[in-house]
């Protein structure tokens, strides 16, 4: 049975976008303009190629077989870790200030929602080391200044800044919110 006949095309159509986003975060390439992430596309293509090569086993009758998404994500992470030297310097993406292992730990824990133990198994490290990399990465992201966002000039007829907009809102629990994030 050919892999395409057993649903590989549908798998790629359903998961390639999310896997490309993971690869783009890992390589720390910008998302825009389209095509600005060639390294992420290369990682994704290689991971999907390996997934295709093992597709019959992944979707076959083996009750202990891997979930195809988990397999493709693992292949993506392993390839990234193996080639981490290529990604030492960020390419302008949101995680560009992090070292490759920190990026991998942060993406697996926050974006993919893996537990420390799952990320540790995937990265081939101890859970304590993954925790350390994750905390260092999150700390670096928190300590860096946020990029400046342009604010529209207030209209002459608008309410005052203190009583309107995000600066003056209160959350449902009574805490102040700034730009939609409870403080």
C-alpha positions, 0 to 999 in steps of 0.5 A: 500500500502506498503511503499517500493512499493511507492518508499521508497527504491528509496528515501533511495537510493537517499538521504541516502548518503547525510543524512549520511554526515549530521549525520557524521558532526553533530556527528563529527565522522571521515568519514574514514575508512568506519564504523568509524561513528557508532553514525551517522549511528545510527542517520540516521537509526532512522531518516529513520525508522521514515520517513518510518513509516510516508511514506504513509502520506509523499508521499500520496495525501496530498498537504500540506504533508512534503517533505520526505527529509525535514522530514528525515532531521528534524528528524535527527536534532531533534534526534541529539539535543535531544541526544546532551549530547552524542556528547559534545566531538568531535570524531575527525571529522572536526567540533569536536571543536564545541559544539553540538548546534554550530555544528547543526547551522553550518551544517544546515546553511552551508551544508544544505543551510537553512536560519536562520529562517528555522534553528531556526524553526528546532532547536526550537530557535529564529533566533537571537540565531541561528545567535549567535550560527552560528557566534560563530561556524564559528569563532571557525572554522576560529580561529583554525589552519588548519591541516598541509598538507604534501607538496611534495618535489620539483623536481630538474628539476621543476620551482622555487616555486615563479613562479610555483604552487598555490603560484604564481597563480593569479585569474581571477580578479587579486587577488592572489590565494593560494591552489585554494582559492581566497584571 
